[in-house]
Amino acid sequence: MKVLVAMSGGVDSSVAAALMKDEGHDVIGVTLKLWSGPGGEAPTAGCCTVSDAEDARRVAAELKIPYYVLDHVDDFRDGVVDRFVHDYASGLTPNPCIECNRTVKFDRLLNRLDDFDCDVLVTGHHARTRETDGVWHLLRGTDQAKDQSYVLSMLTQIELSRTRFPVGELTKRNVRRIAAGMGMRSAYKPESMDICFVGDGDYRVFLEEIAPEVFTSGPLVDTAGNEMGRHSGIVGFTVGQRRGLGVAAVRGSDRSGVFDSGSGEP
């Protein structure tokens, strides 16, 4: 087959590209430029950074495969960042990675397969697919601790049929072992756990800068309706949060449901 590999610069997508080439497929690597600063520059923290794109380019050069960078900054801003802000303003807790996969990464790349004359899209996600009697199933990755099938749950039958996840059959340790054996610079690269457009900062700081209107002050009450203090906006909290509430309360029938912000004890 001729395959289009989404290369983030990390070890998983790098090994995915290498595995597909080892299997004899015609491989093309692509990196999506998804976020930029005020001057159009790529971010320096989180994922999708300049160094990530450079790592992907180097791996593609080592594998001797064509490599391209596709600009989808506008799509990412409209479909992911604006949605992120809107969801928080609506009292929801968004998962921007799922929305990115839904509206940008898979949607745009699958639509570009024909442009590159490719048969399938390959990514470095830790997930698996199986086809049974014409029905495609999305399965958890072999390494349960690294499973990413939950961020791919939106994929349709057509999309699953045109997507492959080669590292989903491997443990993370084996992925790194393969990369190290091939001398890849990404072999021991740490995983990015940040929201790419937030970087290594606090999402609340990002929201204050880009959409200060989402911060609406209001009362902090316990489950009995007693006001315990004030908050600067529900976007600063999450479901089940026990620490950092800015109030302290004692246990009792009229104080249940509020926890000491310092000790975390009821």
HUSUL-V915211 format. One record per helix or strand of 2 or more residues. SS is the DSSP state (@ for helix, = for strand). FROM is the first residue (numbers start at 0). TO is the last residue. If there is no record, write none. Layout:
# HUSUL-V915211
SS;FROM;TO  SS;FROM;TO
This chain:
# HUSUL-V915211
=;1;5  @;10;21  =;25;32  @;49;62  =;65;70  @;72;88  @;95;110  =;119;121  =;126;131  =;134;139  @;143;145  @;148;151  @;156;160  =;162;163  @;165;168  @;171;180  @;202;209  @;211;213  =;217;220  =;226;230  @;233;235
